[in-house]
Amino acid sequence: MSADEILSSDLADLRKEFAGSGSTFGSVWASAAAGPDARRLYASRGSVLITSWTAAELRMRVRDELSGE
């Protein structure tokens, strides 16, 4: 499975898990002059923006945010 397919699968899983929460999920390119480019994942909901390098980290941070309500 390619990196793009894994990312798409991770985002689909996050969208499914948090359906109905009002969260939007996506990814953006993060580039560095001295290293390889990478994709950063994000979740947004209202005025809250959460970003992470991995789906597992984003999942944990979204759960924390939602449990604080």
Steps between C-alpha positions, in 0.01 A plus 500: 500500500643840405540792741211683329273196539591467867431870558164476323411194707604673823290806419200283405532313832514827696198640316305181570601481866410862571194527275243725661759688708508797264870445433661541158814302417767556238868527429744770393855482369770610740832567330843554644802640323732245658285190492231309317150635468229341711127519542353635820150385595243734646160503661295817530179566685364847551796719596715205612779367277697188597800382299714187525758309298318167541141380495546331838612826662219696336244243614622530860499880493150518348370259765656719771341812351156340474514355851566845645155625403 
